[in-house]
Amino acid sequence: PKSKAPVKSKKEQILEANKNKKNEKLVDDEKKMVQFAMQQGKNAMFILENLMNKLELAPSRAACTYQQITRMADEFSVLEGKNLVEKRRVRGVAIVNKLKDLFTIYWDHLDDRQKDYVS
């Protein structure tokens, strides 16, 4: 015997459409928030870190974490010389922590270019 999928009422269809529209807007809004944070120059890292508490969607959090890692890696690569070994150690631990999150929590939400960069 074949079982038919339950037919949704008009009200259920409207509620589902509204929910989908709200989710699309949320995706767009969070994407804009991450892009705005990236444009803030020296304050970008601070803003990106604070933004993590406000983002609801995993893809947005993945993008934010990825941007943090790229900025941290850029800052890390500038630290050269014996007198900066301790700073490199401290920053290296922070980068590894972010990478761990990226690999374990957000990996499925990265695009191929981002995956290539971090792996």
N, C-alpha and C positions, 0 to 999 in steps of 0.2 A: 504494500500500500504506500502510495506517495503522500508525503506530508507537505502541505502548502505553507509557505512563509506567512506569518500573520500579516494581515493587511493593516496598515497604519491609518489611524483616523486623520481627518483634516487637521485637528488640533496637534496631534503628534508630529505630523509633517511640518507644520508651521514652527513648532518648538525646535525641531531638529534643524530646520533651515536657519532659524535665528541663532542657534548654538554654533552652527558651522560658520555663519557670517561673523559672529563674535570671535571665534578662534582665528579666522583669517585676519581680522583686524589686529588681534593680539600678536600674531606672528609678525605682521608688518610693523607694528609699534615697537616691539622688542628689537627687531632688526635695526630700526632707526635709532633706538637708544644705544645700541652697541656701536653703530657707525658714528654717532655723535661723540661718544666717549673716546673713540679712537682719534678724533680730530682735535683733542684738547692738549696736544703737545706734552709738556712735562707733567701735566696733571692727569694724563690719560690713564696711567697705571692705577692711580688712586681711585679714579672714577670707575674704571673697569672692575676693581675689587669690590667697591661699594655696590655696583650694579648687580653683582652676583646674588645679593640678597633680595633684589627686586624682581629678577627675571623668573617667570613661571615655567616656561617651556624648555625642555631639554635641549632642543636644537639651538636656542638662543644662549643657553648656558654654555653649550659646547663652543659656540662661536666666541663668546666672551673669554672663556678659558684659553682657547687657541690664541686669541689676540694678546692675552697676558703673557703667554709663553713666548711668543715672538718678540715682544718688547723686553722681557727678561733676558732672552738669549742675546739680543742686541746689546743690552747693558753689560751682560757678562763678558761678551767678546772684547769689550773695550778695556777691561781690567787686565793689565799685563804687568809683569814684573814681580820680583820677590816680595816687595813691600805690600802687595795686594793679595797675597795668597789667602789670608784669613777671610777677606771680603769675598773672594771667589768661592771659598768653601761654604760660607753662609748662603750666598746667592745660589750656589749649585744645589744645595739641599732644597731651597724653595722651588727651583725649577723642577727638580725630581718629583717633589710633591704634586705640582701642577700636572706634570706628565702622567703621573700615576692616576690622577683623576681623569685625565683625558683618555687614557687607555682603558680604564676600568668602567667609567661611568658614561662618557660621552662619545666613545669611538664610533658607534653606529650613526651618529649625527654629523660626522665630518664628511666633507667631500674628498675626492681622490687627491686633489692637490694638497689639502691640509694633511691628509694621512701620510703622503710622501714626505712632507716637510718634517713631521715629528717622528717618523720612524727611520 
